[in-house]
Amino acid sequence: MGIALKGIDVSVAYAIWSGLGITFISLIGVIFFNEEFNIVKGLGIFMIIIGVLLLRIY
């Protein structure tokens, strides 16, 4: 993450890091620990991914 901070703002890097962390932890819970996956959780993960992509583009 230190190398990434040289090219982008701290606020953007933190938002991307946090969003991807939440997404991956949620997916790991569903895949490996058989947590419930419903439309609300799927929509939330999708919105996080879209937000991260928008931060990367702009």
N, C-alpha and C positions, 0 to 999 in steps of 0.2 A: 504494500500500500504506500510505502514511503516513496517509491519510484513513481507511482501514479500521481502523487501530489505535486510533482515537478511540472506536470503538463496540464493539470486541471485544478479548479478551485477546490478548497477544502470542503465547502458546503456541498458541492456536487459529488465529490468523492465519498463523503460520509453518507449521503442519501443513497448512492448506488450500492455501497458496501452494506448498509442496513437492509435495503430492499432485497438484494440478492440473498443475504443471510436468512431473512425470514422465509423467503421462497424456498430455498434449499432445505431448511430445517423442516418446513411443512411437508415437502415432498418426501423427505427421508422418513418422517413419521408415518405417512400413508403407505409407503412402499415396504419398509422394514418392520414396522410395529403395528401394522393393520389398523391404523387410526381411521376413523370415519371420514369419508370424502363425499361431500355433497356439493350442490350447485353453488351455494353461497361461498364455500371455501374455494372452489374452482374459479369463481368470478373474482374473488379477492386476489388470488395468486395471479390471474390474468391481468388485473388492473395494476398490480405491483410491477409486473414485467413491462407493461406498456409505459408506465411512469419512468422506469429505469431507461428504457429505450429512448423516450423523449428527452431525458436528461443527457443522454449520450449524443443525440443528434444535434441539439441546440446548445 
